[in-house]
Amino acid sequence: MGVIAVEVEGEVIREMLAVLVHEVWAEWNNYVFEICEKNEQGLLVIPMAEYMRWKEQSHMPYNLLHEGARVSDRVIASRYMRVMTEWLHELAEAEEIFGANDGCH
């Protein structure tokens, strides 16, 4: 596969992953918005218990998280793995169709 083909494929996987990044971000935001309480000024306030838990977890390495948090991270990681696997299958199919040698040396 030539340099140009690799760059094009890099753009494909970047876009596939960007779609997933946006989905995960949107899901997280919707969750946060749902648990927040609206105050008299119309501001959304994160409950203190959630704030404290998230703050603690954000400074903690993965291996020290409790199992529930690690399971949640694994679920998201599995979604990324599915996207990457799909891309690798598409890449393999393209190489079968067009051949691994594109004539560039």
Helices and strands as residue ranges (DSSP letters): H 3-35, E 37-38, E 44-45, H 48-58, G 62-64, H 67-98
